[in-house]
Amino acid sequence: MPDLKDKNGEPIKEGDQVFARSRGGSHQGNVEKIVTTKEEAEEEGVKHPPKVLFTDQHGHHVQHNPGTLQHGEYKK
């Protein structure tokens, strides 16, 4: 599996706490799965891998490109 990095160049692993800013708010949660291949993407219903999958603070399942994420908790 290729080493995926967040917006700040830190490697992303399953279990990491990440967030992405989006439309004046944010999505944050713990990484549940990292999809890197077309086969995994089809299984998970994801387009254009690689994607990082997690459940956000509202209980929504979200998928983001690794380069849009940052480690830690979002602070306004």
N, C-alpha and C positions, 0 to 999 in steps of 0.2 A: 504494500500500500504506500502510495507517495506521501511524503510528509507535507500536510496541509498547514498553512500558516494564516493567522488572523491579520487584521488590518495593521497591526503593529509589528508583524513579523514573528510572533510567538507561535509555536506549534500547537495545533488543536488536537485534543484526544477525547475519547468518550469519557463522560463524567465531568468534564470541565464546565465551569459556569461561564456563560457567554451572554452578550447582548448585542442587539443591532438597533440603531436609531432608525425610526421610520415615521414619516409624516407627522412630525411634532411629538411623537411618543417613542415607545421602544418595545421590543420583544426581548425578553430575557428568560433564561432557563438553563438547565444542565443538558449537555450534549448526550443524546441517546444513541445516535448512529451517524456514521460518516459514510456517505455513498460515493464511491469513486468509479465504479464500472457501469457500463450500459446494462449489464445483467442485473446488478443490484438496483439500478434506477428503475428498471421495468418492474421488479418485485415490489418496490416501495411506491410506485406511481410518481416518480420524480422525473422531470425533464432536465436535460443539460447538466449532467454531473461534471465536477464534483459538487455535492451539496452536504450541508450539515443539518441534521434533523434534531429538533427538540420540541418540547411542549412549553409554551410560554406561560407567563404569570396569570393569564386568563384561562388557561386550559386548552388553548388552540394548538394544534400540531402545525408547526411552521418549518420551512426549509429555507436556508439562506446560502449564498455563496460564501465560502470561507473568508474571502477578502473583505467582506462587509461586517464581519463580527469583531468584537473586542472581548477580552477576558475581563471577568469581574462582574460587579453589579452596576447597573446604570444609575448615575446620580445626575439630577437636573442641575 
